């Protein structure tokens, strides 16, 4: 197949947009995540051209096809996996390493997209902390490579080949649109809702093989295609249902450029610029490297540090990508430079080394001298250790429908009532407030209206499970209107998934919520509890780093502590001025000039946070004891 520089230019746009998006430029490039969709269309086009050509010429060989795919994909992937595994051993906590290990084996089994679909939970490490999260797209492509060659061969002599492939693409697209709202994780990660993007490329390959367009038409198509891609990258955002109808914009744009094969025109000249071609050539390695580099940096130095060093990490990504492309990708693709036997031996050796990931992280960490470090290392899952989901009443009163809350007794009232309104951070307050209620304020009922990733705002977004944030909070507002509670306690993870990254925008959303609450329940007193301490990666990781460095367990600690929460707390404290509204600073309770409280009693059992910020039961009891007089009558 004739080499086309403009395809490398498209690859450059795809990988560049993904890397910049993940590097924190989502405001400047809101649709950067569409880079993966551009890759899918390119892959479908190239694989389609190869298969259709070989079938037409009588050279079709499934084994040869899979060998080429293995030589193209596996060497660079294995190299990145090996180095990532080494860094994972050095940097990750037991819980994070367990997630890494599982995603590693899923990647080796061409099923990482299925793994991340099954484990996309709020109580899993955040996406930016998963070194192998990006391999989900390889899983989709690899599964497609298993099925599509069989389909192409089965339709080799059929006059309905066009119609059959178009029907499959249409069915996949309809499935994506129908499921993206109700099952967003499944639509995002799984092949049935993604196949249409690759099949659009395959249909483009069929068109190119059978038809020739006029030169002016080809130029116009390439310009229109590139324009559609830019509209998607610059004008669409992650808040839109994806993959869905909007995903047609970048995918059809990519298909137009591929089908046009324009020899001239401004779009083609831009795509064939030497820097674009160079980046396109190393795009696969660049895509492989960027996520592990970004994730491990955040694990070691924290998110704020990443934001300051993002440009340097992008440069490091490109350097590593060039080296692996030059010395691993290219040699492996040639059977003359890397024989079949040597290729097989290298692959087997890599798999054997990676198999040692079965050895738990605790085996490496628990041999250190400090007893506190050994105890922390033995806790592979702090959520289970601290019975976190039980404490927030997960799937009992938290993250359930209003009907389930009624059935489960979550809406029981007493002579006075308090509503707990917010996300999982608000849910962590329940144990502390319940304990204070039971001991001192027994006339209060506590009604828990909390959902994962559901800040108390009436705006766009999706909570855990995919339900629209606005709809969920409208239902809670109706419940509050019916209850007319004496108190409404509001808390949420500031600067979280469905909230703003700027304090003044968050304050405006909060004030709008307060206005709506006071409109439907005018006699309620509203208590806003400010942010709790936020630890880089997790409190467990910050403690382990401190103990390893200082050989002591700190009760108060600054290491690993984010400064953003203090800034937001000060802003809210000085600017939130609403009648019948009280703002309480959680940081005033947890923090001193020496840092923030890590444990209520100086032991691991008394740790205040189960991860980066969610309170343990001990942390909830500690906070509630201090603020209860300001909440209850």
PyMOL commands that set and color helices and strands:
alter all, ss='L'
color gray80, all
select helices_A, chain A and resi 5-22+32-56+62-91+94-108+112-118+127-129+133-154+161-179+184-189+191-193+195-210+215-235+247-260+266-271+274-281+283-301+303-333+340-358+361-365+371-378+382-385+388-391+402-407+424-427+429-440+469-483+503-520+539-550+564-575+586-590+604-606+617-631
alter helices_A, ss='H'
color red, helices_A
select strands_A, chain A and resi 416-422+444-450+487-491+525-529+556-557+581-584+591-592+595-597
alter strands_A, ss='S'
color yellow, strands_A
deselect
rebuild
show_as cartoon
